[in-house]
Structures are given as C-alpha cells and as structure tokens.
Amino acid sequence: MKKITFGTPEELVPSKFCPGFSYEETPVSFDVSAVTFRRTRGGVLLEYKAAEGTRFYGCGLQFNQFEHTGRKLTLRCNADPRTPSGDSHAPVPFFVTNKGYGIFIDTARYAEIYFGAQKPGDSFPPDERGSVKLSTDELYAARMAQSSTYVDIFIPGCDGVDVYIIEGSTMTDVVAQYNMMAGGGPNVPEWALGVLYRCNGSFSDRQILDVAEYMRKNDIPCDIIGVEPGWQTHAYACTYVWDPVRFPDPAGFVGSLREKGFHVNLWEHAYVYPTSPVYDSLKPLSGDYTTFRGLVPDFALPEARRIFADFQKKLVELGVDGFKADECDGSDNTGGWSFPNHASFPSGLDGEQYHNLLGTLYAQTLLEALGETPTLSEIRALGALAAPYPFVLYSDLYDHKSFLTALVNSGFSGLLWSPEVRGVSGKKELLRRLQTVVFSVQCLINAWSCPAVPWLDFDCVDEVRELLELRESLVPRLKAAFDLYRDTGIPPVRALVMDYTDDPEAGGIDDEYLFCSDLLVAPITGTQSDAREVYLPAGDWFDFYTGEPVPNGRFSVTTEKIPVYRKAL
C-alpha cells in the first residue's frame, strides 16, 4: 500500500472522520510516476494509462451496473438511482481491478471517474465502409475499441487530494486491506443476524404486540421487531418523542417485547423538528438550510453528536438496541427534499461534502448513543471507510434484479446491503425475494405498508416458516463470517470475481455471489420460470440441500428453491 499526495488536499475528508483509520506503507509495483496531476478551473484531475484488459469494479453501492469498464461515474450520494450514473445511497471513491490493485481517493467531493477515456492517437478498428449500425450494442462498441484505457479522476472544488494504491493477489485481498485501513468489519451480535420484521408504520403499541404474539404462537422465527415512524409525535422532521396516544407507556411496550424474546429497532431520521426537546440546543450547530422543515445537525462537530446522542440514549435505556436511520441520502430522484450543495455547516463542510459524509457521521452518532449496546442497525446512506459500522443499507427502489446487483456489488466497497422483502405481487414473488433475503447479511421483512403479515394474503405460512428456519440455521455460519470480516476485512458477501479474479467468466457474473466462506448463491429473480443458468468456478462443489457433488462450469438448473452450492474448503 502506498499513499500519494497530489497538490494541497482538503482537510475535511473521509479519513479525518474515520476513528480507526490507519495504514502501513509498503512497496508497490504500480507505476506511480505514470499518474499525471493538474489543476483545472473547477478542481483537480488525475490520469493514468491502465494496462490492456483492465476491468474495473466498486465505487460503492451500485444498482444498475456491475463492471465499470468504459463508463463514467459521478460519485454523488442520492436516493433511488435509476441509471448507471454513479449516483448511489453509498458512493465510495474506491475501485478495484483485475490487475492486482485498487485505488482509494480520499475525498468527500462528487468525484467523476472515467474508466476508459479516449485520446487522439489511440488505435481503433478499421472502418467498416458501407455498414450501418442499428443497435445500441453496435453503436456503443466504439467506446470499448481502444487498445489502451485512460483512467481520469476529476475531483471538483479542491486543490489536491491524497490517493492510496493498494495491491494484492486477488480482489478480495485488495478489498480486505481497504477495509482494514478503516478498522475492519463491525463486531455484530449473533442475535442481530436472525429475522427482523418491521411492522406497519401506523401501528399502535397494541397492534405491534399482537404481531409479536402471532410470531410466537405460530412458531415464525423472528428476533427483532422494527417500529416505523408512527411511534413519534412528529416524523418528517423528527421529535424523537413517543406519541402519547399510540404509545402511552413506552417503557411497558418495549419491556413487553423484550420479555417475549424480541429486540427492538426504532425508525428515525436526522432532521430535527422545532418541537423536539433538542431543537434549540442543536440550532447553532446545524446547517443554514432545513430538510423536511427540520434542522440538519452538523455531526462533524463532537458537540452536535453529543447532544443528539444523549437524547437518543433515553431510547436505549428503555431497551431499544437498533435504529433505522432513514433519509440521510440525497433526493434528486425523489422530490428534491434535501439541503442544497451550496449549504454551509459550522464545521466548514459545504452541502456537497456533507451529502457524502452525512450517513457515516449519523452512524457514528447513533453508535455513541448505543454505547456498549451491540447492534446491527439499518441506514439509508454511507460512504468511504464505512466497514466498521454495524449498519446495513437499504433502498426504496424495489426491483429484485437491481437489489441482487447491489448485493453482489456491496462487497467491493466495505458495505452491507439488505435486499429486503416488502410489497409483492403474489406468492411466487414473495418466496423468491425471501429466498434472497435469507442468504444476505440481514434478513429483513419490511411490512411498513402492510395491514397484516404479508404472507397471510398468499396462504404460504408453511413455506415462509421453512425459509426463516433455514435462516436461523445459517446464523452461526454468518456470525463466523462477520468475525472474519472484523479480523481480516474479508466481507461476508462477495462477487465471484473477488475470489476468482483470474477467471474471465467470473468477471462478468452479476447475479451470483459468495456467501460466508463456503457457499455460492444463485437467486432466481423472475416469477415466470423456475429455471436459470449457473456458473461454478474451479473447485469441488456440492449441492447445498442434498450434498451431491456438482461439476463446475456452466449448467442449467430448475428448482422452486434458491440454488445454493457448497465448496469443499
């Protein structure tokens, strides 16, 4: 690993806000002298020429593309991205290649990365005179036709940047070093890897307790009950005060859930409503624009974190041990409700930087409130150097294939992702989505808009129970994977190409993933067919359900189950 400083870097960057940040410089084979640097009117530009055949992955939680070769990404925190632009709930200025290295750019700016900029003098295929290209694949093929690939990294609004070159034998090795630079993965309690059920957003304490009782009476595995916005006197923005009508006895409510063996997770967001008890004390420590008519606290300031966390501690003292930290991303695709990029904050951050830092700083603040209480919570946004945070990302997008792409991509960037189950069209979709959730880092059923537990509409309680029992059986394996993540930086969910970097077939597979140390999962996302093609890399593989050996390579499988294969270690 090697750090390179170009120009004069900004002070307020992700590493400054990463408590466990550390690295050890070692010699690298990457030709640092080949990286050019220049200042422009709008920022700084880094450029280097990558070797032919270089493939690029990472840059955060990407829903709409897997490999970035030949693409441009703008790493901007934004809700529900629907195009492969680089916008993300968790943009991360770190990418990894199939050539033994990755690059981390220590910036909170909206960095633009061109993975394949073309220049005069590049060689191109000869003209095919007389041919007319009619498909987008043919028309856009020219962008991939150059014999060399220039990587251009533009960071706006600054005079310099620190860059870290990380080398390793596989992508997993490179990513693990990046994660350890942040402090390694989180220390996650075993109970948090069970089943989390989020109740309807309008439910009262009695209705939520009825759901809890239903789970226990019907032997439905469930470890955590999530309480949605209705628990507060005002949400969007938040007061963080229990509503006295729906929740007249908060201590009794939380205590009843704990007595039944449930952990409790509360929804909130960071924007502080004027009637909140912490509003006045946070006002001078907040930005100069509001969101949802609420203050935007500057969590880069220790005092703002302390005030906010101290008030949240009252919830933790009741027995709450998890939070769903919502709406801390941008909103260009969802109504434009967030603060502008030109906003200013007392710490010196501007709105652009704070968009990319808010999720991580919010997670820090909630961890201060939790203290020694272990958790695996949810959050809507994270960013660079986020591996140590016990927070799982989620989204309001709801396409199964997009969720699967995000799941496969998450491991490149030190992120955890939940492909939660929510509203579905029928029994088949419910079960197919639940299968993927069972084999993810967090098993989350989000019934915030459902008047009753969703499987009752489809008469499939036995199938749901069986899948959730399967999840419970996987918890020890997943706990071991999280411990490995904590100690070595190896993520519990990984794209095939991470471990099989030299396998060209693995480099293009975005719908299978490695789960824990020994499983390969190949979800079926459609509802019209029970068939799909599976690729198993080199090694000895066995069917997860039957134990029968399965040859590696490509083959078709038809099953109502989720295809899963175990590798001999």
C-alpha distance (Angstrom), angle and dihedral (degrees) to the residues before:
residue distance angle dihedral
M1 . . .
K2 3.77 . .
K3 3.79 133.2 .
I4 3.79 118.5 -145.1
T5 3.80 122.2 -170.7
F6 3.79 117.8 -153.5
G7 3.81 118.0 -168.9
T8 3.80 117.7 -39.1
P9 3.83 110.7 -32.3
E10 3.79 122.7 -146.1
E11 3.79 118.0 -102.3
L12 3.82 97.2 -135.1
V13 3.80 102.7 68.3
P14 3.83 134.3 133.9
S15 3.82 94.9 -94.3
K16 3.82 90.5 57.8
F17 3.81 90.0 60.5
C18 3.82 95.8 42.9
P19 3.83 107.7 96.3
G20 3.81 94.1 -164.0
F21 3.80 97.4 43.6
S22 3.81 113.4 141.5
Y23 3.78 138.8 136.0
E24 3.77 139.5 -179.6
E25 3.78 118.6 -138.4
T26 3.78 116.6 -130.0
P27 3.81 131.4 167.8
V28 3.82 114.8 -81.4
S29 3.78 130.3 -161.4
F30 3.82 91.7 -143.5
D31 3.81 108.7 113.0
V32 3.79 100.4 -117.9
S33 3.79 91.7 178.2
A34 3.81 89.3 64.8
V35 3.83 91.7 65.2
T36 3.79 110.6 96.6
F37 3.80 123.1 -154.8
R38 3.77 131.0 -165.0
R39 3.75 138.8 160.4
T40 3.78 118.8 -122.3
R41 3.79 133.0 -170.0
G42 3.79 89.3 -94.2
G43 3.80 104.3 36.2
V44 3.79 139.0 -59.5
L45 3.79 132.6 -42.8
L46 3.80 128.7 -152.0
E47 3.78 121.0 -170.9
Y48 3.78 137.7 177.5
K49 3.79 136.4 165.7
A50 3.81 112.4 -115.5
A51 3.78 122.9 -150.2
E52 3.77 118.5 -95.1
G53 3.78 111.2 -88.9
T54 3.82 95.0 28.5
R55 3.80 113.2 152.2
F56 3.81 122.4 -161.2
Y57 3.82 130.4 -148.1
G58 3.81 139.4 167.0
C59 3.83 128.6 38.2
G60 3.79 92.5 151.2
L61 3.78 135.9 -70.9
Q62 3.80 103.1 -9.9
F63 3.83 118.9 -178.5
N64 3.78 102.0 178.9
Q65 3.78 107.5 44.4
F66 3.78 139.1 26.3
E67 3.78 109.5 -165.3
H68 3.83 116.9 39.5
T69 3.80 100.5 -161.4
G70 3.81 109.3 135.8
R71 3.82 92.6 12.2
K72 3.79 139.3 109.4
L73 3.81 119.9 -135.6
T74 3.81 128.9 -170.3
L75 3.79 108.3 -157.4
R76 3.77 100.0 -140.7
C77 3.80 125.1 149.3
N78 3.79 105.8 -120.7
A79 3.78 137.5 150.1
D80 3.80 122.8 -110.9
P81 3.82 102.3 -4.1
R82 3.80 110.1 -158.8
T83 3.81 99.8 -175.6
P84 3.83 132.7 52.1
S85 3.81 92.1 -104.8
G86 3.79 97.6 124.1
D87 3.81 93.8 -104.4
S88 3.78 108.1 138.0
H89 3.79 146.4 161.9
A90 3.78 83.8 -119.3
P91 3.83 114.2 25.4
V92 3.80 111.0 -174.7
P93 3.83 122.4 -171.6
F94 3.80 92.0 -142.3
F95 3.77 126.4 101.4
V96 3.77 133.3 177.5
T97 3.81 130.3 -153.3
N98 3.78 139.2 -157.3
K99 3.82 89.1 -116.3
G100 3.79 98.3 78.6
Y101 3.80 101.5 -91.2
G102 3.78 144.8 82.1
I103 3.80 131.4 -165.3
F104 3.82 128.0 -141.0
I105 3.82 117.2 -164.1
D106 3.81 109.7 -159.2
T107 3.79 100.3 -141.3
A108 3.79 138.7 116.2
R109 3.80 91.0 -157.5
Y110 3.81 125.7 107.4
A111 3.79 93.0 -93.1
E112 3.82 117.7 -163.2
I113 3.79 116.5 -146.9
Y114 3.80 122.9 -169.9
F115 3.80 109.7 -161.9
G116 3.78 96.2 -165.0
A117 3.77 112.5 14.9
Q118 3.82 111.2 178.6
K119 3.79 126.9 -137.1
P120 3.81 136.9 -168.1
G121 3.77 109.6 -85.7
D122 3.79 96.3 35.3
S123 3.78 111.1 133.1
F124 3.79 118.3 -110.7
P125 3.79 133.3 -175.1
P126 3.81 114.4 -88.5
D127 3.82 118.0 -90.3
E128 3.77 114.0 -86.3
R129 3.79 93.6 -142.0
G130 3.75 114.8 -148.6
S131 3.81 95.6 14.2
V132 3.80 119.1 125.6
K133 3.79 117.1 -157.7
L134 3.78 113.6 -145.6
S135 3.82 104.7 170.2
T136 3.81 127.1 71.8
D137 3.81 89.7 -125.5
E138 3.81 90.1 59.7
L139 3.79 94.8 40.4
Y140 3.80 94.3 50.5
A141 3.80 96.3 40.9
A142 3.80 89.6 93.9
R143 3.78 91.5 71.2
M144 3.81 88.6 65.4
A145 3.81 95.7 41.2
Q146 3.80 100.0 86.2
S147 3.77 117.1 108.1
S148 3.82 91.8 -136.0
T149 3.78 133.4 40.1
Y150 3.78 121.8 -139.0
V151 3.79 115.4 -158.1
D152 3.81 111.0 -152.1
I153 3.81 118.6 -170.1
F154 3.81 114.7 -170.4
I155 3.81 119.4 -172.7
P156 3.82 112.3 -171.3
G157 3.77 127.3 -145.3
C158 3.80 99.6 18.8
D159 3.82 143.0 90.8
G160 3.78 99.3 -138.4
V161 3.79 148.0 -7.8
D162 3.80 142.8 -150.3
V163 3.79 115.3 -122.5
Y164 3.81 127.4 -167.8
I165 3.80 122.2 -153.2
I166 3.82 111.7 -156.1
E167 3.81 121.7 -170.9
G168 3.79 132.1 -167.6
S169 3.79 144.9 149.4
T170 3.83 94.0 -103.9
M171 3.80 135.9 15.1
T172 3.80 87.9 -105.6
D173 3.80 89.5 57.9
V174 3.82 92.0 49.5
V175 3.82 93.5 46.3
A176 3.81 91.7 46.4
Q177 3.82 89.8 56.2
Y178 3.81 90.7 49.4
N179 3.81 89.7 51.3
M180 3.80 92.7 47.8
M181 3.81 89.3 50.5
A182 3.83 84.9 64.4
G183 3.80 93.1 45.9
G184 3.81 103.2 -86.4
G185 3.78 129.5 -88.1
P186 3.82 124.2 -39.9
N187 3.79 126.3 -84.3
V188 3.81 99.7 -115.8
P189 3.83 124.1 -170.3
E190 3.79 116.4 -124.3
W191 3.82 94.0 -123.5
A192 3.82 90.2 59.7
L193 3.81 90.4 63.6
G194 3.80 92.1 63.8
V195 3.82 126.1 82.6
L196 3.82 122.8 -45.1
Y197 3.81 117.3 -163.9
R198 3.80 118.5 -170.4
C199 3.81 113.3 -155.8
N200 3.80 128.9 -139.3
G201 3.79 111.5 -68.0
S202 3.82 94.2 -123.7
F203 3.81 97.5 46.9
S204 3.80 120.5 126.2
D205 3.79 123.7 -139.5
R206 3.80 90.5 -92.9
Q207 3.78 93.6 52.3
I208 3.80 92.1 48.9
L209 3.80 90.9 49.3
D210 3.80 88.3 51.4
V211 3.82 89.2 55.7
A212 3.79 89.7 50.0
E213 3.79 91.0 50.2
Y214 3.81 90.9 49.2
M215 3.81 90.5 54.0
R216 3.78 92.9 52.2
K217 3.83 96.9 42.6
N218 3.80 92.4 49.7
D219 3.82 96.4 42.5
I220 3.80 92.7 -118.5
P221 3.81 107.0 160.6
C222 3.80 108.4 -119.6
D223 3.78 128.1 153.6
I224 3.81 105.0 170.4
I225 3.80 132.6 38.5
G226 3.80 116.3 -153.7
V227 3.81 119.9 -151.4
E228 3.81 115.6 -153.5
P229 3.88 129.5 -149.4
G230 3.81 97.4 -65.0
W231 3.80 92.4 82.2
Q232 3.83 91.2 76.2
T233 3.80 130.9 75.8
H234 3.81 86.7 -127.8
A235 3.79 131.2 9.5
Y236 3.82 126.6 -175.1
A237 3.06 88.4 60.1
C238 3.79 106.4 23.4
T239 3.78 136.5 -128.0
Y240 3.85 95.5 -176.7
V241 3.81 86.3 -142.0
W242 3.82 122.5 125.2
D243 3.79 115.4 -110.1
P244 3.83 105.5 -116.0
V245 3.81 94.1 -148.5
R246 3.81 100.7 50.9
F247 3.82 94.5 29.0
P248 3.82 109.0 27.9
D249 3.83 93.7 159.8
P250 3.84 109.9 33.9
A251 3.80 94.4 171.5
G252 3.78 91.6 50.5
F253 3.80 91.9 46.1
V254 3.79 95.1 50.8
G255 3.80 90.6 41.3
S256 3.82 91.6 53.6
L257 3.80 91.4 52.6
R258 3.80 91.2 48.2
E259 3.81 90.9 49.6
K260 3.82 88.8 55.7
G261 3.81 89.7 53.6
F262 3.82 98.5 -101.2
H263 3.77 128.4 133.8
V264 3.82 115.9 -142.4
N265 3.80 128.8 -127.7
L266 3.83 122.5 -173.9
W267 3.81 128.7 -155.4
E268 3.79 118.9 -132.1
H269 3.78 142.3 136.9
A270 3.80 133.4 -142.1
Y271 3.81 99.6 -109.2
V272 3.81 111.9 104.4
Y273 3.81 119.9 -141.4
P274 3.84 118.5 -141.2
T275 3.84 92.8 -112.1
S276 3.81 92.8 54.9
P277 3.82 113.2 113.3
V278 3.83 90.0 -126.0
Y279 3.80 96.5 49.8
D280 3.80 98.5 96.7
S281 3.79 95.4 45.5
L282 3.82 92.3 47.6
K283 3.80 97.1 44.7
P284 3.85 96.3 86.0
L285 3.81 88.9 44.8
S286 3.80 95.9 54.5
G287 3.78 138.9 85.2
D288 3.80 124.7 -86.9
Y289 3.83 93.5 -109.5
T290 3.80 130.9 58.2
T291 3.79 131.4 -135.6
F292 3.81 120.1 -149.0
R293 3.85 83.8 -3.6
G294 3.80 88.4 -63.8
L295 3.78 134.2 115.9
V296 3.81 118.3 -96.1
P297 3.82 102.6 -140.1
D298 3.79 116.1 -143.9
F299 3.80 99.9 -122.9
A300 3.80 89.6 -177.7
L301 3.82 83.9 79.0
P302 3.84 115.0 79.6
E303 3.81 90.7 -145.5
A304 3.82 92.8 55.4
R305 3.80 90.1 49.1
R306 3.81 90.8 48.5
I307 3.82 95.0 51.3
F308 3.80 93.2 46.2
A309 3.82 94.1 43.2
D310 3.81 94.1 47.0
F311 3.80 90.2 57.7
Q312 3.82 91.9 46.8
K313 3.81 88.9 52.4
K314 3.80 88.1 72.8
L315 3.81 87.3 65.4
V316 3.79 91.7 47.4
E317 3.81 90.2 50.6
L318 3.82 88.6 58.1
G319 3.81 89.6 58.3
V320 3.81 102.3 -90.8
D321 3.81 109.0 144.3
G322 3.79 103.6 172.7
F323 3.79 141.9 41.7
K324 3.78 137.1 -157.1
A325 3.80 101.9 -144.2
D326 3.79 103.3 -160.5
E327 3.83 136.3 -172.7
C328 3.82 98.3 16.3
D329 3.81 91.6 130.2
G330 3.81 129.9 77.8
S331 3.78 125.3 -82.7
D332 3.79 112.4 -148.5
N333 3.81 88.8 125.1
T334 3.80 96.2 40.4
G335 3.78 110.1 49.5
G336 3.80 104.3 -59.3
W337 3.80 95.1 -99.6
S338 3.80 99.8 147.1
F339 3.82 131.9 92.5
P340 3.85 117.1 -83.0
N341 3.79 125.8 -102.0
H342 3.81 90.4 -113.6
A343 3.81 92.2 58.0
S344 3.80 114.9 121.1
F345 3.79 130.1 -142.6
P346 3.82 131.0 -159.0
S347 3.82 92.0 -113.9
G348 3.81 90.2 62.4
L349 3.79 95.7 -103.2
D350 3.78 118.4 133.1
G351 3.79 125.1 -143.8
E352 3.80 94.9 -95.1
Q353 3.80 92.6 55.4
Y354 3.80 93.5 41.7
H355 3.80 92.4 53.2
N356 3.80 88.9 59.4
L357 3.82 93.8 42.0
L358 3.81 103.6 37.7
G359 3.80 97.6 86.1
T360 3.79 94.0 50.7
L361 3.81 93.8 44.5
Y362 3.82 90.6 46.6
A363 3.81 89.2 52.6
Q364 3.81 89.3 51.5
T365 3.80 90.0 51.5
L366 3.80 94.0 51.3
L367 3.79 90.3 47.9
E368 3.80 88.1 55.1
A369 3.81 87.9 54.3
L370 3.81 92.1 48.4
G371 3.79 92.4 49.8
E372 3.81 108.9 175.0
T373 3.82 92.3 -7.5
P374 3.82 108.1 115.8
T375 3.80 117.9 -132.0
L376 3.76 149.3 165.1
S377 3.79 103.1 -155.4
E378 3.82 135.8 171.0
I379 3.78 129.7 -112.1
R380 3.79 135.0 179.4
A381 3.83 97.3 -140.4
L382 3.79 141.0 22.9
G383 3.78 134.7 159.1
A384 3.79 144.6 -172.9
L385 3.81 121.6 -5.3
A386 3.82 92.1 12.4
A387 3.82 99.1 137.3
P388 3.84 95.6 107.0
Y389 3.81 94.7 57.3
P390 3.82 117.5 99.5
F391 3.80 91.3 -141.9
V392 3.79 127.4 118.7
L393 3.80 120.2 -150.6
Y394 3.81 123.8 -129.7
S395 3.81 137.9 174.5
D396 3.79 143.1 -152.7
L397 3.80 89.6 -129.3
Y398 3.77 108.3 103.1
D399 3.78 113.0 -166.6
H400 3.79 112.1 125.4
K401 3.79 94.6 -145.1
S402 3.81 92.3 49.0
F403 3.79 89.5 49.7
L404 3.81 89.0 51.6
T405 3.81 91.5 50.1
A406 3.82 89.2 51.8
L407 3.79 90.4 48.9
V408 3.80 92.2 52.4
N409 3.83 91.7 45.3
S410 3.82 96.9 46.5
G411 3.80 94.8 79.9
F412 3.82 93.1 60.9
S413 3.82 92.3 66.2
G414 3.81 110.8 36.7
L415 3.80 93.5 -98.1
L416 3.81 136.8 132.1
W417 3.82 119.0 -143.2
S418 3.79 133.3 -167.8
P419 3.84 117.9 -154.7
E420 3.81 88.7 -160.7
V421 3.82 125.6 -164.7
R422 3.80 115.1 -118.3
G423 3.81 133.5 145.6
V424 3.79 112.3 -3.8
S425 3.79 136.2 -175.8
G426 3.78 97.6 -129.3
K427 3.78 149.5 -29.8
K428 3.80 95.7 -66.3
E429 3.81 94.0 53.7
L430 3.81 92.0 44.6
L431 3.80 92.9 53.7
R432 3.80 95.4 41.6
R433 3.80 91.8 51.4
L434 3.79 92.5 43.7
Q435 3.81 89.6 52.8
T436 3.81 89.8 59.1
V437 3.81 91.5 45.5
V438 3.81 91.0 52.6
F439 3.81 88.7 57.7
S440 3.81 96.9 48.0
V441 3.79 134.0 87.1
Q442 3.81 92.5 -97.4
C443 3.80 125.2 32.6
L444 3.80 100.9 -146.3
I445 3.80 129.3 171.9
N446 3.80 108.7 -175.2
A447 3.82 110.6 -161.5
W448 3.81 95.0 165.4
S449 3.83 91.2 132.8
C450 3.83 98.4 32.7
P451 3.82 119.4 103.4
A452 3.82 89.4 -152.2
V453 3.79 137.6 9.1
P454 3.82 101.7 -58.2
W455 3.81 99.8 -126.8
L456 3.81 92.7 62.9
D457 3.81 88.9 75.5
F458 3.81 90.9 58.1
D459 3.81 102.9 40.1
C460 3.80 94.4 -125.0
V461 3.80 104.9 120.7
D462 3.82 91.9 130.1
E463 3.81 92.6 53.6
V464 3.82 91.1 47.1
R465 3.80 91.6 48.7
E466 3.80 90.9 50.3
L467 3.81 92.4 51.2
L468 3.80 93.2 47.1
E469 3.80 90.2 48.4
L470 3.80 87.1 53.1
R471 3.80 88.2 53.4
E472 3.79 91.0 52.4
S473 3.81 89.7 52.4
L474 3.82 89.6 53.9
V475 3.82 94.8 53.4
P476 3.84 97.1 91.0
R477 3.81 90.3 49.4
L478 3.82 90.9 48.4
K479 3.81 92.4 46.0
A480 3.80 89.0 54.8
A481 3.81 89.3 49.9
F482 3.82 90.9 51.7
D483 3.80 90.4 49.4
L484 3.80 88.2 52.8
Y485 3.82 88.9 49.1
R486 3.80 90.0 52.3
D487 3.81 94.2 48.2
T488 3.82 102.4 36.5
G489 3.83 108.0 15.1
I490 3.82 93.1 -118.0
P491 3.83 105.0 142.4
P492 3.83 120.3 -128.9
V493 3.84 92.6 -129.0
R494 3.80 118.9 45.5
A495 3.79 139.4 168.5
L496 3.80 113.2 -112.2
V497 3.80 91.0 -114.1
M498 3.81 90.7 61.5
D499 3.81 93.4 68.3
Y500 3.81 96.0 24.4
T501 3.78 98.1 45.2
D502 3.80 94.8 151.6
D503 3.81 93.5 51.5
P504 3.84 107.4 96.0
E505 3.83 91.2 -161.0
A506 3.82 91.4 57.6
G507 3.80 90.5 52.6
G508 3.80 92.9 73.8
I509 3.82 102.2 38.2
D510 3.80 111.5 111.6
D511 3.81 100.5 159.6
E512 3.82 101.9 60.2
Y513 3.77 128.8 60.5
L514 3.78 143.8 -178.4
F515 3.80 113.4 -110.2
C516 3.81 118.7 -160.5
S517 3.79 114.9 -32.4
D518 3.79 102.5 -46.6
L519 3.82 114.9 20.2
L520 3.79 131.4 92.5
V521 3.82 114.1 -160.9
A522 3.82 123.5 -161.5
P523 3.84 108.9 -178.5
I524 3.79 122.7 -157.9
T525 3.80 106.0 -133.5
G526 3.80 102.9 179.9
T527 3.79 126.4 80.9
Q528 3.80 97.5 -152.9
S529 3.79 97.4 68.9
D530 3.79 139.5 28.2
A531 3.80 92.5 -150.9
R532 3.78 133.7 92.6
E533 3.80 140.7 155.5
V534 3.80 117.8 -104.4
Y535 3.79 129.9 -162.7
L536 3.81 120.6 -157.0
P537 3.81 116.4 -169.7
A538 3.78 123.4 -139.3
G539 3.79 115.9 -53.5
D540 3.79 141.9 68.7
W541 3.79 110.7 -58.6
F542 3.81 132.5 -174.0
D543 3.79 132.9 -167.9
F544 3.82 106.5 -100.2
Y545 3.81 93.6 -138.9
T546 3.82 103.0 39.6
G547 3.79 103.6 24.2
E548 3.80 90.1 -131.1
P549 3.83 116.0 145.2
V550 3.81 116.1 -104.7
P551 3.82 122.0 -161.5
N552 3.78 117.7 -122.7
G553 3.80 122.7 -114.7
R554 3.79 129.4 59.4
F555 3.78 124.5 -31.7
S556 3.81 140.8 147.9
V557 3.78 123.3 -110.3
T558 3.81 130.9 -169.8
T559 3.78 117.0 -163.0
E560 3.80 143.5 135.5
K561 3.80 87.4 -137.0
I562 3.78 126.4 74.3
P563 3.81 108.7 -94.3
V564 3.81 109.3 -113.8
Y565 3.80 128.7 169.4
R566 3.79 130.6 -168.5
K567 3.76 121.4 -142.7
A568 3.80 121.6 -144.4
L569 3.79 107.1 -118.2
